[in-house]
Amino acid sequence: MRILIAGAGIGGLTAALTLLNKGFDVAIYERSLQLEEVGAGIQIGPNGTKVLYALGLGAALAQAAFKPQAAEMRLGDSGRVIFSLPLGESIEKRYHSPYLNIHRADLHRILVDAVRQKSPNAIHLGYEVKELHQTDARVTLHFLNGESAQGDVLVGADGVRSVIRKELFDIEDGQFTGMAAWRMTIPTHRLPKNLVPPNATVWVGAGKHVVTYYLRGGELVNLVGVVEQVDWPYDGWTCRGNKHDILASYEGWHPTIRQIMEAGDETEYYQWALRELPPLATWSKGRATLLGDACHAMLPFMAQGAVMAIEDAWVLAAKLAAYPQDIAKALQQYEGTRKPRTTKVQATARRNGQLYHQTTPSKQLLFYSPLWLVSRLTPNFFASQLDWLFAEDVTRIS
Ligand SMILES: Cc1cc2nc3c(=O)[nH]c(=O)nc-3n(C[C@H](O)[C@H](O)[C@H](O)COP(=O)(O)OP(=O)(O)OC[C@H]3O[C@@H](n4cnc5c(N)ncnc54)[C@H](O)[C@@H]3O)c2cc1C
């Protein structure tokens, strides 16, 4: 069976790898001329690392990533810790897989290498999907370069602005959420020693928050700053920002945050519109389906968008392998298994945004004091609240 994949992001590449492992013939079509990823970090919870380890990528990941010691929430101005949830060895023991922070470019490279090792010519660059046609027997992709490709199944892994989604269901780009993210990675040696805690830290404040963590074994510090913003005046989705603007957005914030922001050079600040999709009525039509941000783009406040794409990839390959003669059934089971979970993660991420951005000191006291108290009285409480997410092991699905 020949499977076409539109998009060589984290979702499309993981899908290619899981499908190649099941013995399918796979062709990925990526619009970019070069395989590259933005200069930013990504967190991969144990539910995601279980899949990546099952795909044989554990050693490469361990070499490139950083294992944070805790997930903590702090007040953005004073730095006071609201709660801290042990990660490191503790989470690895609880869920039998690690929690990793990794540079997106490193994860992307690891996936590209693994795909090419299995199928050296599977990835086709410079192929931007324009439209698709399908019959009962075949699906055909047409590209902007005038070429076309035929297969038995199509996977639209072409992100939140998916052309495949538009073609299948006439649903436009994900909506702007009223929030924009600053993203930067800087070499740790530019900062005072031990300035940044070895944790995945969310620093919260009125209408904005910041996330900090290390990458590449501690060589780089990653900072994401999310600010509420009425509109997004730019055409592009990734824009260069500047030091003056990011510092102005975080006036009065903790010296650790401001020192990281100060330490960038002018090429290292990016701004990114945050978009999400409402849960779709259906992901599949005929021989075509969607995966990753193309069908469930979400706010990044659970650090699970890419992880959900990774889980999707495993389940899709398992279902196609289980029902190779009945594609409709395979796609129906894929969607049925995945949609309730991705919808729950989308909703939880949205709620986290509200929790982080409490607008007044009295609201902060109201919402954060119970968290502070619970984390001191029953330190295991927060870990147990995440079992539904992290204990999931889709690699058991075959
Ligand atoms: C600030 C921020 C922080 C985040 N942090 C995390 C995190 O810590 N953990 C986590 O799990 N997730 C995180 N995410 C979410 C994560 O980045 C996305 O969920 C993930 O990248 C989705 O992967 P994807 O492969 O579905 O789509 P994409 O990464 O968007 O890849 C789509 C690919 O398709 C290609 N493409 C697009 N259109 C076409 C076309 N017409 N023809 C051919 N190719 C096409 C694109 O060039 C691209 O290569 C974060 C997101 C943001 C914005």
The ligand as an SDF file (V2000), in Angstrom:
LIG
                    3D

 53 58  0  0  0  0  0  0  0  0999 V2000
    5.3170   28.7390   21.3700 C   0  0  0  0  0  0  0  0  0  0  0  0
    5.0270   27.2730   21.1350 C   0  0  0  0  0  0  0  0  0  0  0  0
    5.5440   26.3180   22.0100 C   0  0  0  0  0  0  0  0  0  0  0  0
    5.2570   24.9590   21.8280 C   0  0  0  0  0  0  0  0  0  0  0  0
    5.7540   24.0470   22.7230 N   0  0  0  0  0  0  0  0  0  0  0  0
    5.4420   22.7440   22.5770 C   0  0  0  0  0  0  0  0  0  0  0  0
    5.9580   21.7790   23.4950 C   0  0  0  0  0  0  0  0  0  0  0  0
    6.7020   22.1080   24.4210 O   0  0  0  0  0  0  0  0  0  0  0  0
    5.6030   20.4640   23.3270 N   0  0  0  0  0  0  0  0  0  0  0  0
    4.7770   20.0620   22.3040 C   0  0  0  0  0  0  0  0  0  0  0  0
    4.4980   18.8500   22.1970 O   0  0  0  0  0  0  0  0  0  0  0  0
    4.2820   20.9640   21.4170 N   0  0  0  0  0  0  0  0  0  0  0  0
    4.5890   22.2720   21.5220 C   0  0  0  0  0  0  0  0  0  0  0  0
    4.1130   23.1760   20.6130 N   0  0  0  0  0  0  0  0  0  0  0  0
    3.2170   22.7100   19.5490 C   0  0  0  0  0  0  0  0  0  0  0  0
    3.9890   22.1280   18.3720 C   0  0  0  0  0  0  0  0  0  0  0  0
    4.9080   23.0750   17.8970 O   0  0  0  0  0  0  0  0  0  0  0  0
    3.0450   21.7200   17.2310 C   0  0  0  0  0  0  0  0  0  0  0  0
    1.9360   21.0360   17.7650 O   0  0  0  0  0  0  0  0  0  0  0  0
    3.7590   20.8050   16.2440 C   0  0  0  0  0  0  0  0  0  0  0  0
    4.7980   21.4900   15.6130 O   0  0  0  0  0  0  0  0  0  0  0  0
    2.7790   20.2840   15.1950 C   0  0  0  0  0  0  0  0  0  0  0  0
    3.4770   19.4660   14.2800 O   0  0  0  0  0  0  0  0  0  0  0  0
    2.8600   19.1380   12.8660 P   0  0  0  0  0  0  0  0  0  0  0  0
    3.8480   18.2390   12.1910 O   0  0  0  0  0  0  0  0  0  0  0  0
    1.4500   18.6960   13.0080 O   0  0  0  0  0  0  0  0  0  0  0  0
    2.7760   20.5440   12.1090 O   0  0  0  0  0  0  0  0  0  0  0  0
    3.9400   21.5450   11.6950 P   0  0  0  0  0  0  0  0  0  0  0  0
    5.0560   21.5330   12.6560 O   0  0  0  0  0  0  0  0  0  0  0  0
    3.2660   22.8600   11.4270 O   0  0  0  0  0  0  0  0  0  0  0  0
    4.4820   20.9390   10.3110 O   0  0  0  0  0  0  0  0  0  0  0  0
    3.7400   21.0750    9.1110 C   0  0  0  0  0  0  0  0  0  0  0  0
    4.6930   20.8280    7.9320 C   0  0  0  0  0  0  0  0  0  0  0  0
    3.9110   20.8460    6.7250 O   0  0  0  0  0  0  0  0  0  0  0  0
    4.5410   21.6690    5.7580 C   0  0  0  0  0  0  0  0  0  0  0  0
    3.4770   22.1860    4.8760 N   0  0  0  0  0  0  0  0  0  0  0  0
    2.5520   23.1120    5.1730 C   0  0  0  0  0  0  0  0  0  0  0  0
    1.7420   23.3120    4.1250 N   0  0  0  0  0  0  0  0  0  0  0  0
    2.1580   22.4840    3.1430 C   0  0  0  0  0  0  0  0  0  0  0  0
    1.7050   22.2190    1.7970 C   0  0  0  0  0  0  0  0  0  0  0  0
    0.6760   22.8720    1.2680 N   0  0  0  0  0  0  0  0  0  0  0  0
    2.3770   21.2810    1.0660 N   0  0  0  0  0  0  0  0  0  0  0  0
    3.4580   20.5980    1.5880 C   0  0  0  0  0  0  0  0  0  0  0  0
    3.9280   20.8360    2.8450 N   0  0  0  0  0  0  0  0  0  0  0  0
    3.2760   21.7510    3.6190 C   0  0  0  0  0  0  0  0  0  0  0  0
    5.2310   22.7450    6.5840 C   0  0  0  0  0  0  0  0  0  0  0  0
    6.2870   23.3690    5.8530 O   0  0  0  0  0  0  0  0  0  0  0  0
    5.7510   21.9300    7.7730 C   0  0  0  0  0  0  0  0  0  0  0  0
    6.9880   21.3460    7.4990 O   0  0  0  0  0  0  0  0  0  0  0  0
    4.4200   24.5460   20.7510 C   0  0  0  0  0  0  0  0  0  0  0  0
    3.9210   25.4890   19.8650 C   0  0  0  0  0  0  0  0  0  0  0  0
    4.2250   26.8460   20.0410 C   0  0  0  0  0  0  0  0  0  0  0  0
    3.6630   27.8410   19.0640 C   0  0  0  0  0  0  0  0  0  0  0  0
  1  2  1  0
  2  3  1  0
  2 52  2  0
  3  4  2  0
  4  5  1  0
  4 50  1  0
  5  6  2  0
  6  7  1  0
  6 13  1  0
  7  8  2  0
  7  9  1  0
  9 10  1  0
 10 11  2  0
 10 12  1  0
 12 13  2  0
 13 14  1  0
 14 15  1  0
 14 50  1  0
 15 16  1  0
 16 17  1  0
 16 18  1  0
 18 19  1  0
 18 20  1  0
 20 21  1  0
 20 22  1  0
 22 23  1  0
 23 24  1  0
 24 25  2  0
 24 26  1  0
 24 27  1  0
 27 28  1  0
 28 29  2  0
 28 30  1  0
 28 31  1  0
 31 32  1  0
 32 33  1  0
 33 34  1  0
 33 48  1  0
 34 35  1  0
 35 36  1  0
 35 46  1  0
 36 37  1  0
 36 45  1  0
 37 38  2  0
 38 39  1  0
 39 40  1  0
 39 45  2  0
 40 41  1  0
 40 42  2  0
 42 43  1  0
 43 44  2  0
 44 45  1  0
 46 47  1  0
 46 48  1  0
 48 49  1  0
 50 51  2  0
 51 52  1  0
 52 53  1  0
M  END
$$$$
